[in-house]
Amino acid sequence: MEAHLLSLVIWTPIIGGLLVLATGGDERASIARKIALAFSVVTFLFSLSLYSGFDKTTAVMQFTERAPWISTFNIFYHLGIDGIALPFILLTTFLTVIVVIAGWQVIQIKVAQYMAAFLIMEGLMIGVFSALDAILFYVFWEGMLIPMFLIIGIWGGPNRIYATIKFFLFTLVGSLLMLVAFIYLYQQSRSFSIPDYYLLPLNINEQILIFIAFFAAFAVKVPMVPVHTWLPDAHVEAPTGGSVILAAIMLKMGGYGFLRFNLPILPDASHALAGFMIALSLIAIIYIALVALVQEDMKKLIAYSSVAHMGFVTLGFFMFNEQGIEGGIAQMISHGFISGALFLCVGVLYDRMHSRQISSYGGVANTMPVFASFMMLFAMANAGLPGTSGFVGEFLVILGAFKVNVWYAVLAATTLIFGAAYTLWMYKRVIYGAVANDAVKALSDVSAREVVFLALLAATVLIMGVWPFPVLDIMHASVENLVAQTAASKL
Amino acid sequence: MNGILNVTPAIPEIFVFTMACVILVVDLYLSKEQRAISYGLTLLTLGVGMMLSIMSFSAEPVFTFNNMFVDDALSDVVKIAICLITLLVFIYSREYIEARGLYKGEYFVLGLFAVVGMMVMASANHFLVLYLGLELLSLSLYSLVAFQRDSELATEAAMKYFVLGALASGMMLYGMSILYGLTGSLDIPTVRKAVGGMSPDDVVLIFGLVFVLVGLAFKLGVVPFHMWVPDVYHGAPTSSTLFISTAPKIAGFAIVIRLLIGGLEDLHGAWRDMVIILAVLSIATGNLVAIAQTNLKRMLAYSAISHMGFMLLGILAGTPTGYSAALFYSLVYAFMSLGGFGMIILLSREGFEADELEDLKGLNQRNSWYALLMLLLMVSMAGIPPAVGFFAKLAVIQAIIDVNLVWLAVIAVLFAVVGAFYYLRVIKLMYFDAPGEHVPAIQAAPDLKVVMGVNAWAMLLVLPWIGPIQQLCRTAVASVMSGFVS
């Protein structure tokens, strides 16, 4: 079992998803929900044994599996994880459980398809984080689009079709250019193995062109300014579960891609284009934060806040030092929990009031005190309050930026102000004040089911904030190795 | 080995042809109720034809009939695929043709003659044999399109198909006659040898090449010789469209190999640029115009045009890897197209053709299983992984990047995104829209349901065996190449 643990973690949810799909129509919805929960929990447990069996002292790939797949093109079924991939896998398996619980009562039509889509997507996302063959990576990466396309399109809001097609086409354009880059690398190395690419010598022109192709794929996913416009649309229209997975995991794949491909394969292009990447990141941090400030729609606000936070992540990566990269990863993990939690909070309100407009609310604390305290914690974490997970990453990134250029750090640090401004202002308008209208007056506080997932997330956010050591410890050796790879010129 | 009367290599053709004649006669003595016998015999013929082709599989080419006929791995792979696909075509269409009064012996006999034509094309080692096969196929197809006599659309389609098809055949013959004048032979290896000794800039040679290429382009339906494709696909009874859009594409690939690679490979420098233009125009026009279609059959017709453009990318690479990628592409495409038109047949019922895009509205609510099957097919056609259609595109794009045509790869890939849009629209209609009012339940015969399910799931289930299949394609191409060395 040890030898195939990664395959197990990937295929268990996919098989579970197919089983759920086989339960058929909504008359058997309760069975579908139970199977989905069982498979998501089992997958989470499997992923925990990945954690317990993981050797933190080394940067080599672990739990590797390698079997020939398409011999004519040297494509292998090649899996393996290092300290950078593992935290994302744990994030994925954990959040899928939460999403299944969160969709328990809210989703009433096509339940089996909903649950199946999330389970299949879970398997594919874990596949993305563990693939060591470029084509296998690409298959998982693209395969994920279809379930997400359906999730937004079937269970989404009124403008869902526009949003989901925009989401799909944006991502597809970027990804296909990445595919061309993979084939080019294959032509140079006669291999699709990602570790082989780390050793492949490439001249600066090749590196820059490949960098741009990868950038197209990852920048769309992250998303970076100016290709971020799909995100607010997709987030606003997606059902709560879809928003959670989008914000918490899918965006992270872009960041993960930069770490797995751009930095180690194209070190010289990364250095040459670092100024450009930093500029885009700073624009995201400052400009998008200002955009978030004026949003009327809660989901849109959180979506823009995600873009700003991810700007922080890419800023950290292109500092090329350990603090920056570790901070970026920590920020991604923490943002996964926090943005997921905030979307779930909006979902809790939306299920009761069917409005996401900030102006429809006011004084929610009077009728939903328990909910208000949970949301307070997540809002604070989003603003980067010390003691929550949001602080760890931001602090490390700013530290890393300081080493490179004081002005980067100063500009990046404005996020602490803007982030607090838009999050807390939204919180104030929604939760505090006098009860705004009769609908708010009639609100009932969170149910036991809602408390379960909010409490799980709250605990994670706090633990990671107070004691981030386990997360940072896992990735340390791998990040050190990555920094060394990025520092070594291929020219 | 080159004996005049060695008939062994041609046994599959001889068998299918004999059986077609037998069925023609037997059917005369059958009443309407007993027609199932003809149907059964047809399926049996195709099944046995496939078995015979498998048994005669040899990587070494075997020549016979004065070198006019060759049995190599390519012809075997193509014949196996053609028999299998035609078998599935008949299973798909049984209920459909029954409901429309097309369930006649001639229908099966014409289908089988078309199969013989395609098999001869695949094995041709001589211009005349090739032309013979091509015309046998074409004439059978014209009649199959016109089979629904009282349909104006079908008659019009058949007329267009016939006039343009005859013109194309004429072009190709003219090209062949020029080549004959230059080389003094119609035998493909001899032509190859003679062309090899001539200057590749010879104007008359290029003149002949252009005519041959135009003929091929007509038959494949690539831009700018594609005008017949949407009309014929749309006008023909769906069962005939199903046939035209699948097996003949593979046979078309086979004659491209025989003519361009077999006979005129030394002119690669000359035809490469022409094929690049054909491919780029097809991919662009096919994908762009498909967006504007409201009829599913027409949309799939334009999609076929763009797929043929992708297939040509593999050919124009001019390497064995490219040719085998193109073979793999045409095999995969044939099965995707089979499923796509099969779904139209499945959703149609007596007196109603489900060939408008609107008819797919809300399919997920009416029957989520069929919606899922169509989703798999559309994803595969769009070339989105993990479906097998992606691996077909990957192979051809890899082949052209290998010969440093990265710009062409980028164009192809960007138009694939445009293409993804209209396949997505089908998914959107099925999953996101509500069904129209008063749509009756979908009824389909059990055999049709099974074939449909297997066909669609094959888009995913074949994944672990992509390597061996591509290996087979490479063997097939290598065997053609080895035939020229000896």
Chai-1 contact restraints between the chains, C-beta under 6 A:
chainA,res_idxA,chainB,res_idxB,connection_type,confidence,min_distance_angstrom,max_distance_angstrom,comment,restraint_id
A,I70,B,I466,contact,1.0,0.0,6.0,A-B,restraint_1
A,I70,B,G467,contact,1.0,0.0,6.0,A-B,restraint_2
A,S71,B,G467,contact,1.0,0.0,6.0,A-B,restraint_3
A,T72,B,Q470,contact,1.0,0.0,6.0,A-B,restraint_4
A,T72,B,Q471,contact,1.0,0.0,6.0,A-B,restraint_5
A,V139,B,P385,contact,1.0,0.0,6.0,A-B,restraint_6
A,V139,B,P386,contact,1.0,0.0,6.0,A-B,restraint_7
A,E142,B,I384,contact,1.0,0.0,6.0,A-B,restraint_8
A,E142,B,P385,contact,1.0,0.0,6.0,A-B,restraint_9
A,G143,B,P385,contact,1.0,0.0,6.0,A-B,restraint_10
A,G143,B,P386,contact,1.0,0.0,6.0,A-B,restraint_11
A,L150,B,Y431,contact,1.0,0.0,6.0,A-B,restraint_12
A,G153,B,Y431,contact,1.0,0.0,6.0,A-B,restraint_13
A,G153,B,F432,contact,1.0,0.0,6.0,A-B,restraint_14
A,I154,B,Y431,contact,1.0,0.0,6.0,A-B,restraint_15
A,I161,B,F432,contact,1.0,0.0,6.0,A-B,restraint_16
A,L172,B,V417,contact,1.0,0.0,6.0,A-B,restraint_17
A,L172,B,A420,contact,1.0,0.0,6.0,A-B,restraint_18
A,V173,B,V417,contact,1.0,0.0,6.0,A-B,restraint_19
A,L176,B,V413,contact,1.0,0.0,6.0,A-B,restraint_20
A,V180,B,A409,contact,1.0,0.0,6.0,A-B,restraint_21
A,V180,B,V413,contact,1.0,0.0,6.0,A-B,restraint_22
A,I183,B,Q398,contact,1.0,0.0,6.0,A-B,restraint_23
A,I183,B,I401,contact,1.0,0.0,6.0,A-B,restraint_24
A,Q187,B,I401,contact,1.0,0.0,6.0,A-B,restraint_25
A,Q187,B,D402,contact,1.0,0.0,6.0,A-B,restraint_26
